């Protein structure tokens, strides 16, 4: 029964960190579509670090190119203060990806992120299958 499945596997609690409103809404919709619960959204690195510490999410989806302090800096600080699985997203295939991975991010995805890419990355990082079983018609 579906209710038993939900009790056995509560949704992954995700902190979404993205400063562009439209991209944030798109990522939120994708995360929810694959069965994650977005517990909060941050628009800057300082808020991301604070929320990571107070909410203790299962996963953080973090934009690298935040205004002010970067997502790389936020990733490093989160890994020092409240270690969490982090998937970074970026529109640029440059050295910041390697910097984010060195700072502790588990995976990096290039924007635009497809729902299937996000589901696969979440499964790889958390060890929890998400997404495909929740699709309609499947």
C-alpha positions as CSV (number, residue, x, y, z in Angstrom):
1,X,0.0,0.0,0.0
2,X,1.3,3.5,-0.9
3,X,0.8,4.8,2.6
4,X,3.1,2.1,4.1
5,X,5.7,2.9,1.5
6,X,5.7,6.5,2.5
7,X,6.1,5.6,6.2
8,X,8.9,3.2,5.3
9,X,10.7,5.7,3.2
10,X,10.0,9.3,4.1
11,X,10.9,11.8,1.4
12,X,14.4,13.2,1.3
13,X,14.5,16.6,3.0
14,X,16.2,19.1,0.6
15,X,17.5,22.6,1.1
16,X,17.5,24.4,-2.3
17,X,20.0,27.2,-2.7
18,X,19.5,29.3,-5.9
19,X,19.5,33.1,-6.3
20,X,17.6,33.2,-9.6
21,X,13.8,33.0,-8.9
22,X,12.8,31.2,-12.1
23,X,15.6,28.7,-11.8
24,X,14.7,28.1,-8.1
25,X,11.1,27.5,-9.0
26,X,12.1,25.1,-11.7
27,X,14.5,23.1,-9.5
28,X,11.8,23.0,-6.7
29,X,9.3,21.6,-9.1
30,X,11.7,18.9,-10.3
31,X,12.7,18.0,-6.7
32,X,9.1,17.7,-5.7
33,X,8.3,15.7,-8.9
34,X,10.9,13.1,-8.0
35,X,9.5,12.8,-4.5
36,X,11.7,15.1,-2.4
37,X,10.5,17.5,0.2
38,X,12.0,21.0,-0.2
39,X,12.2,22.1,3.4
40,X,13.6,25.6,2.6
41,X,15.0,27.7,-0.1
42,X,17.9,30.1,0.3
43,X,19.0,32.8,-2.1
44,X,22.5,33.5,-0.8
45,X,25.5,31.7,0.8
46,X,25.0,33.1,4.3
47,X,21.3,31.9,4.5
48,X,22.4,28.5,3.1
49,X,25.0,28.0,5.8
50,X,22.6,29.0,8.5
51,X,19.7,26.9,7.2
52,X,22.0,23.9,6.7
53,X,22.9,24.1,10.4
54,X,19.4,24.6,11.8
55,X,17.4,22.4,9.5
56,X,19.9,19.5,8.9
57,X,18.5,18.5,5.5
58,X,19.3,15.2,3.9
59,X,20.5,16.9,0.8
60,X,21.4,20.4,-0.4
61,X,21.1,21.4,-4.1
62,X,23.4,24.4,-4.3
63,X,24.0,26.9,-7.2
64,X,27.7,27.7,-7.5
65,X,27.2,31.2,-8.9
66,X,25.5,32.9,-6.0
67,X,25.7,36.7,-5.6
68,X,28.1,37.7,-2.8
69,X,29.9,34.6,-1.4
70,X,29.9,31.8,-3.8
71,X,28.3,28.4,-3.6
72,X,31.8,26.9,-3.4
73,X,32.5,29.0,-0.2
74,X,29.1,28.0,1.2
75,X,29.8,24.3,0.4
76,X,33.1,24.4,2.2
77,X,31.6,26.1,5.3
78,X,28.7,23.7,5.4
79,X,31.0,20.7,5.2
80,X,33.0,22.1,8.1
81,X,30.0,23.0,10.4
82,X,27.1,20.7,9.4
83,X,28.3,18.1,6.9
84,X,25.6,17.3,4.4
85,X,25.3,15.7,1.0
86,X,25.6,18.5,-1.6
87,X,24.8,18.5,-5.3
88,X,26.1,21.7,-6.9
89,X,24.5,23.2,-10.1
90,X,26.1,25.7,-12.4
91,X,25.6,27.2,-15.8
92,X,29.4,27.3,-16.4
93,X,31.7,24.4,-17.1
94,X,34.8,25.9,-15.5
95,X,37.2,25.4,-12.6
96,X,34.5,26.3,-10.0
97,X,33.1,22.8,-10.5
98,X,36.4,21.2,-9.4
99,X,36.6,23.7,-6.5
100,X,33.1,22.7,-5.3
101,X,34.0,19.0,-5.5
102,X,37.2,19.7,-3.5
103,X,35.2,21.7,-1.0
104,X,33.0,18.6,-0.4
105,X,30.2,18.6,-2.9
106,X,29.3,15.0,-4.0
107,X,28.2,15.8,-7.5
108,X,28.0,18.7,-10.0
109,X,25.3,19.2,-12.6
110,X,25.3,21.7,-15.5
111,X,22.2,23.9,-16.1
112,X,19.7,23.5,-17.5
113,X,19.2,20.5,-15.2
114,X,16.9,17.8,-16.5
115,X,14.6,16.0,-14.1
116,X,16.2,12.6,-15.0
117,X,19.7,14.0,-14.4
118,X,18.6,15.3,-11.0
119,X,16.9,12.0,-10.0
120,X,20.0,10.0,-11.0
121,X,22.4,12.4,-9.1
122,X,20.2,12.2,-6.0
123,X,20.2,8.4,-6.1
124,X,23.9,8.3,-6.5
125,X,24.6,10.8,-3.7
126,X,22.0,9.5,-1.2
127,X,21.7,5.9,-2.1
128,X,17.9,6.4,-2.4
129,X,16.1,5.8,-5.6
130,X,13.8,8.7,-6.5
131,X,11.8,9.8,-9.4
132,X,11.1,7.2,-12.0
133,X,8.6,5.1,-9.9
134,X,6.6,8.3,-9.3
135,X,6.0,9.0,-13.0
136,X,2.4,8.9,-14.3
137,X,1.6,6.2,-16.7
138,X,4.6,4.1,-15.7
